[in-house]
Amino acid sequence: MPLVARNRRTPAITLGGLALLLAACGNAPPPAAPDLPARLSETGLFEPGNPERLAAGVTPYAPRHVLWSDGAAKRRWIRLPAGTAIDTSDPERWRFPVGTRLWKEFAFERRVETRFLEHVAEGRWHFATYLWREDGKDADLAPEAGVRGVRESTAGVPYDVPGRRDCLACHGSGLGPVLGYSSVQLSDTPEDAPLARRQAALGYLHANCAHCHNDAGPLRTLGLDLRLRPADAGAPTSAALTTALGVALRQGPGTRVVPGEPAASAVWQRMASRLPTRQMPPLGTNRVHERGLELIAEWIRAEGRADPALTPPTLSKGK
């Protein structure tokens, strides 16, 4: 199985950012605090007393298209209940059996946090974050509101651990609770080079933007669908192209993507900003991803040429 800066210090949650979050969540109330394990060791990720050995049945994986998290190195794992399987009959929305557990670890030289998802009942998922202890032997359940500035991702730029409501901004806004384990994220790259290169850019938008900008979530009325579907492979009919290329903004002057002109494209402008009321994504990052920004710039330039091929910069695994 196939197993990504500008140093402007900005708060993770501002009035403007909170408004965006509420819109993305459909103004849902924060989830009630569930009966979550107090320590990561109690979630079944690793063997008791040995965080370096995975527990039986826990499988590592890595998505093709990665989410930028201010340079954090990431590892991911999944465990299905014994005797169960994922229902993949709908390639756009896999159904995970009750009891499925997923973990994602974030590290800056050492482990900082591990996020945890558990399918506890049909249609109900628990979300939690665990903060690693300095000795690296275990991690403790983070406060429901998260922790701001738990460390720096780079000099002068804080790294924030999300609250449980923050999790819903992405995991509860249209694409389903599980975002990184899907047919698109685990599929092979198209053999056709131009399509593969275009798909690299569209895959980046899928991983970083489509959890809010899709045709099923609370922001569907915007008409911007950056989801990459299994059958798209970067084809000219993909929703990310038809709803972005040459399409005017719904509010105010400007165009979502101006073929050939990154600096004139609202998508690129938002990615390049860390002003709290303007930046995209609005949560989970305080630093611009320079390599991702150049990837999207190259795609936009290529869309203004006869040959849409582009050569994306190499994106580090897990970044």
C-alpha positions as CSV (number, residue, x, y, z in Angstrom):
1,M,0.0,0.0,0.0
2,P,1.4,3.4,-0.9
3,L,2.3,4.8,2.2
4,V,4.5,19.0,2.0
5,A,8.2,30.5,5.1
6,R,7.1,33.3,6.0
7,N,7.5,33.9,9.7
8,R,4.6,36.1,10.6
9,R,3.3,35.5,14.1
10,T,-0.5,35.4,14.1
11,P,-3.0,33.8,16.6
12,A,-4.6,30.6,15.6
13,I,-8.1,31.7,16.4
14,T,-9.2,35.3,15.9
15,L,-12.7,36.8,15.4
16,G,-12.3,36.5,11.7
17,G,-10.9,33.0,11.9
18,L,-13.6,32.0,14.3
19,A,-16.3,33.2,11.9
20,L,-14.7,31.1,9.2
21,L,-14.7,28.1,11.5
22,L,-18.3,28.5,12.5
23,A,-19.3,28.7,8.8
24,A,-17.3,25.6,8.0
25,C,-19.0,23.7,10.9
26,G,-22.5,24.9,10.0
27,N,-22.5,26.7,13.4
28,A,-22.7,23.4,15.2
29,P,-22.2,23.4,18.9
30,P,-18.9,22.0,20.2
31,P,-19.1,18.2,20.8
32,A,-19.8,17.0,24.3
33,A,-16.6,15.8,25.9
34,P,-16.7,12.0,25.5
35,D,-15.3,9.4,27.9
36,L,-11.8,9.5,26.2
37,P,-8.8,7.6,27.5
38,A,-6.6,9.9,29.6
39,R,-3.4,8.7,27.9
40,L,-2.4,7.7,24.4
41,S,-1.1,4.4,25.6
42,E,-4.7,3.5,26.5
43,T,-6.0,4.0,22.9
44,G,-4.3,0.8,21.6
45,L,-1.7,2.5,19.3
46,F,1.4,0.8,20.8
47,E,2.3,-2.0,23.2
48,P,1.9,-1.1,26.9
49,G,5.1,0.5,28.2
50,N,6.8,0.6,24.8
51,P,5.8,3.5,22.5
52,E,8.3,2.3,19.9
53,R,6.3,-0.9,19.2
54,L,2.9,-0.8,17.5
55,A,0.2,-2.9,19.0
56,A,-1.1,-5.9,17.1
57,G,-3.4,-5.0,14.2
58,V,-2.1,-1.4,13.9
59,T,-1.0,-0.6,10.3
60,P,1.0,2.4,9.1
61,Y,-0.1,4.3,6.0
62,A,0.7,7.5,4.2
63,P,-1.6,9.5,1.8
64,R,-0.3,10.6,-1.6
65,H,-1.5,14.2,-1.2
66,V,-0.3,15.7,2.1
67,L,-1.7,18.4,4.4
68,W,0.7,21.2,5.2
69,S,1.0,21.5,9.0
70,D,3.8,24.2,9.4
71,G,6.5,21.7,8.6
72,A,5.6,19.0,11.1
73,A,6.8,15.5,10.3
74,K,3.9,13.2,10.4
75,R,3.1,9.5,10.8
76,R,-0.3,7.8,10.5
77,W,-1.8,4.5,11.5
78,I,-5.1,2.7,11.3
79,R,-6.6,-0.3,13.0
80,L,-9.8,-2.1,12.0
81,P,-11.7,-4.4,14.4
82,A,-10.9,-8.0,13.8
83,G,-13.0,-9.6,11.1
84,T,-14.2,-6.4,9.6
85,A,-13.5,-4.5,6.4
86,I,-14.0,-1.1,4.9
87,D,-17.0,-0.8,2.6
88,T,-15.4,0.7,-0.6
89,S,-18.5,0.2,-2.8
90,D,-18.8,4.0,-3.1
91,P,-15.2,5.1,-4.2
92,E,-15.9,8.7,-3.1
93,R,-17.0,7.9,0.4
94,W,-15.7,4.8,2.1
95,R,-17.6,3.5,5.1
96,F,-15.5,2.4,8.1
97,P,-16.7,-0.3,10.5
98,V,-17.6,0.7,14.0
99,G,-14.5,0.3,16.1
100,T,-12.1,1.7,13.5
101,R,-9.3,3.8,15.1
102,L,-6.9,6.2,13.4
103,W,-3.9,8.1,14.7
104,K,-1.7,10.9,13.3
105,E,1.5,11.9,14.9
106,F,3.0,15.4,14.6
107,A,6.7,16.0,15.4
108,F,9.3,18.8,15.4
109,E,12.5,17.0,16.2
110,R,10.6,15.1,18.9
111,R,6.9,14.0,19.1
112,V,4.6,16.9,20.0
113,E,1.1,15.5,19.6
114,T,-0.9,12.6,18.3
115,R,-4.4,13.0,17.0
116,F,-6.9,10.2,17.5
117,L,-10.2,9.3,15.7
118,E,-12.5,6.5,16.8
119,H,-15.7,5.3,15.2
120,V,-17.7,4.6,18.3
121,A,-21.2,4.0,16.9
122,E,-22.8,4.3,13.5
123,G,-22.4,7.9,12.4
124,R,-20.6,8.9,15.6
125,W,-16.9,9.6,15.9
126,H,-14.7,10.7,18.7
127,F,-11.9,13.2,18.2
128,A,-9.0,13.7,20.6
129,T,-5.5,15.1,20.7
130,Y,-2.7,13.8,23.0
131,L,0.3,15.9,24.0
132,W,3.6,14.0,24.3
133,R,5.5,14.2,27.6
134,E,9.1,15.5,27.5
135,D,10.4,12.0,28.3
136,G,8.6,10.6,25.2
137,K,7.1,7.6,27.2
138,D,3.5,8.6,26.8
139,A,1.1,11.4,25.8
140,D,-1.7,12.9,27.8
141,L,-5.2,14.0,26.7
142,A,-5.1,17.6,25.6
143,P,-7.8,20.1,26.9
144,E,-11.0,20.2,24.9
145,A,-10.1,23.8,23.8
146,G,-6.7,22.8,22.6
147,V,-3.4,24.4,23.5
148,R,-2.1,27.6,21.8
149,G,1.6,28.1,21.3
150,V,2.7,24.7,22.7
151,R,6.0,25.2,21.0
152,E,7.4,27.0,17.9
153,S,7.4,25.4,14.4
154,T,10.2,27.8,13.5
155,A,11.8,30.8,15.3
156,G,9.0,33.2,16.3
157,V,6.1,31.2,14.9
158,P,3.9,29.4,17.4
159,Y,2.6,25.9,16.8
160,D,-0.9,25.3,18.1
161,V,-2.6,22.1,19.1
162,P,-6.3,22.1,18.0
163,G,-9.3,21.8,20.2
164,R,-12.0,19.2,19.4
165,R,-14.2,21.8,17.8
166,D,-11.4,22.7,15.5
167,C,-11.3,19.0,14.3
168,L,-14.9,19.4,13.1
169,A,-14.0,22.3,10.8
170,C,-12.2,19.8,8.5
171,H,-13.5,16.4,9.5
172,G,-17.2,17.4,9.7
173,S,-17.6,19.6,6.6
174,G,-18.5,17.4,3.7
175,L,-15.9,14.7,2.8
176,G,-16.6,12.5,5.8
177,P,-14.7,12.0,9.1
178,V,-11.7,10.2,7.6
179,L,-9.8,12.4,5.1
180,G,-6.4,10.8,4.5
181,Y,-7.4,7.2,4.0
182,S,-9.5,7.1,0.8
183,S,-9.4,5.9,-2.7
184,V,-7.9,9.1,-4.0
185,Q,-5.3,9.2,-1.2
186,L,-4.2,5.6,-1.6
187,S,-4.4,5.2,-5.4
188,D,-1.6,5.1,-7.9
189,T,-0.3,8.0,-9.9
190,P,-1.6,8.2,-13.5
191,E,1.0,7.0,-16.0
192,D,0.4,9.9,-18.4
193,A,3.0,12.5,-17.4
194,P,0.9,15.7,-18.0
195,L,-2.0,14.3,-16.1
196,A,0.2,13.2,-13.3
197,R,1.8,16.6,-13.0
198,R,-1.6,18.4,-13.1
199,Q,-2.9,15.9,-10.5
200,A,-0.1,16.8,-8.2
201,A,-1.4,20.3,-8.0
202,L,-5.1,19.3,-7.8
203,G,-4.1,16.7,-5.2
204,Y,-2.5,19.4,-3.1
205,L,-5.8,21.5,-3.2
206,H,-7.7,18.4,-2.4
207,A,-5.7,17.7,0.7
208,N,-5.5,21.3,1.9
209,C,-8.7,22.9,0.8
210,A,-11.4,20.4,-0.3
211,H,-12.5,19.3,3.2
212,C,-14.3,22.7,3.2
213,H,-14.5,23.6,-0.5
214,N,-16.7,20.8,-1.9
215,D,-20.2,20.2,-3.2
216,A,-21.5,18.5,0.0
217,G,-20.5,20.5,3.0
218,P,-21.7,23.8,4.5
219,L,-19.7,25.9,2.0
220,R,-21.2,24.2,-1.1
221,T,-23.2,27.3,-1.9
222,L,-20.0,29.0,-2.9
223,G,-19.8,26.8,-5.9
224,L,-16.1,26.0,-5.4
225,D,-15.4,22.3,-5.5
226,L,-11.7,21.5,-5.0
227,R,-12.2,17.8,-4.4
228,L,-10.2,15.4,-6.5
229,R,-12.3,12.4,-7.3
230,P,-11.0,8.9,-8.2
231,A,-12.0,9.2,-11.8
232,D,-10.6,12.7,-12.4
233,A,-6.9,12.0,-12.6
234,G,-6.5,15.7,-13.4
235,A,-8.8,15.6,-16.4
236,P,-10.1,18.9,-17.8
237,T,-13.6,18.0,-16.6
238,S,-12.6,17.7,-12.9
239,A,-14.6,19.9,-10.6
240,A,-11.5,21.8,-9.3
241,L,-10.9,23.1,-12.9
242,T,-14.4,23.8,-13.9
243,T,-15.2,25.7,-10.7
244,A,-12.0,27.6,-10.4
245,L,-10.4,28.4,-13.7
246,G,-11.6,31.7,-15.0
247,V,-14.4,31.8,-12.4
248,A,-15.2,35.1,-10.8
249,L,-15.3,35.5,-7.0
250,R,-18.8,35.4,-5.6
251,Q,-18.0,38.4,-3.3
252,G,-15.9,41.3,-4.4
253,P,-13.8,41.7,-7.5
254,G,-11.3,39.1,-8.6
255,T,-11.1,35.6,-10.2
256,R,-10.5,32.3,-8.4
257,V,-7.8,31.2,-10.8
258,V,-6.5,33.3,-13.7
259,P,-4.8,30.9,-16.1
260,G,-1.2,31.9,-16.5
261,E,-1.2,34.5,-13.7
262,P,-0.7,33.2,-10.1
263,A,-0.4,36.6,-8.5
264,A,-3.8,37.6,-10.0
265,S,-5.5,34.4,-8.7
266,A,-7.4,34.6,-5.5
267,V,-6.6,30.9,-4.7
268,W,-2.9,31.7,-4.8
269,Q,-3.3,35.0,-3.0
270,R,-5.1,33.4,-0.1
271,M,-2.5,30.6,0.2
272,A,0.3,33.3,0.3
273,S,-1.4,35.2,3.1
274,R,-1.3,34.7,6.8
275,L,-3.6,37.6,7.7
276,P,-6.1,35.8,10.0
277,T,-9.2,37.0,8.0
278,R,-7.7,36.1,4.6
279,Q,-5.4,33.1,4.9
280,M,-6.3,29.7,3.5
281,P,-6.5,27.3,5.0
282,P,-8.0,29.3,7.9
283,L,-6.9,26.8,10.6
284,G,-4.0,24.6,11.4
285,T,-1.2,26.7,10.0
286,N,0.7,29.9,10.9
287,R,3.3,29.6,8.2
288,V,3.0,29.8,4.4
289,H,4.0,26.6,2.7
290,E,6.5,28.0,0.2
291,R,6.9,24.8,-1.8
292,G,3.2,24.2,-2.0
293,L,2.7,27.8,-3.1
294,E,5.1,27.3,-5.9
295,L,3.4,24.1,-6.9
296,I,0.1,25.9,-7.3
297,A,1.9,28.8,-9.1
298,E,3.4,26.4,-11.6
299,W,0.0,24.8,-12.2
300,I,-1.6,28.2,-12.8
301,R,1.2,29.2,-15.2
302,A,0.8,25.9,-17.0
303,E,-3.0,26.4,-17.4
304,G,-2.1,29.6,-19.4
305,R,0.0,27.6,-21.9
306,A,-1.1,25.3,-24.7
307,D,0.6,22.3,-22.9
308,P,-0.8,22.1,-19.3
309,A,2.2,20.0,-18.1
310,L,4.0,21.3,-15.1
311,T,6.9,20.1,-13.1
312,P,6.1,20.4,-9.4
313,P,8.8,20.8,-6.8
314,T,9.4,17.8,-4.6
315,L,7.2,17.9,-1.5
316,S,8.7,16.2,1.6
317,K,6.8,13.2,2.8
318,G,4.7,13.9,5.8
319,K,5.1,17.6,5.7
